[in-house]
Amino acid sequence: MTFKEILGQEKASQELKKFIKAKRVPPSIIFYGDKGIGKSLVAKDFAKALNCVNKDFYSKQEFCGTCLNCTHINNNTHPDYIYADFKYQANLLKEEEEKQQSVKVETVRDLTKKSQQSIQFGGWRVIIIDNAETMSTASQNALLKFIEEPSPNTVWILIADKKFALLNTILSRSQAISFATLSKENIATILVSQGTDLETAQQAAKYANGSVDRALKILDVIDDIESLDTASAIFPFELAENMSRPLIAARAEANILIEILLADLQQHWQTEQDEKQKRKYVKVLKEVSGYKKAILRNVTPNLLVTTAFLEAKKLGIEVLNFNS
Ligand SMILES: [Zn+2]
């Protein structure tokens, strides 16, 4: 097994391997880049490489994937490996996972307490904080001391979409590693490896803005609308009817549908030669952008979707045509 299996993140993996090779691991490493591009997978692999007991692999800064340490990390059952995401926080605070919006100071205190306990398996303790960009100032300050005076053989990995959401005091004491946005080809390859057919994978990748997470959400949308006739006059209404009932899910779907519509409109605008028609596209693009902004304010995202797609219909173009 090698780090290279995480497609598109070879550069970040190389930087991490240097730490293992030099036997000098910084107390805090920030992984930053868009959501859904493999940061948490790389963090897990790094934990395996640090703890793999198979010496042949360790000397190459890789991991075997089958030894006791590798297996336990893979199954999230390793006592010295903590992956603290919103699910972890929800369990800790006995709250619903959907309601977790930020990394709370209670979670940080729980983790810092655990960071001081003795290491069970004799290797490296790896504590990963996902969504680190949502840590409040209080949460970050609670963490700071433990980065400044780290417990032996302990590494904190802060996973964030933007590194500048973190305090300067945290940034200056951490190594920051940038993660690349994935190419359309890489995303399609990853989706195909998970069982999606090539054509659908390429269509999802086209709108995914370099994120596998987003591509997976687009696949759900494609799945929902595949049975609909995009050319039909009632399509904008059917589309809205097909959306999820819970508001949070409906908002997320509306966001994706309207973003796809905007991408399609932009493409039409770019290739259009007729100036008059071009101006019509600009007008609709502005209106639809406005609907996108309204999603968070509006109580009925379904209505916004219908209105946005009716606007596009007026232009006489076909959008969301995933079947062509
Ligand atoms: Zn191993």
Boltz pocket constraint, residues with backbone or C-beta under 6 A from the ligand:
constraints:
  - pocket:
      binder: B
      contacts: [[A, 48], [A, 51], [A, 52], [A, 53], [A, 54], [A, 63], [A, 64], [A, 65], [A, 66], [A, 67], [A, 68], [A, 69], [A, 70], [A, 71]]
      max_distance: 6.0
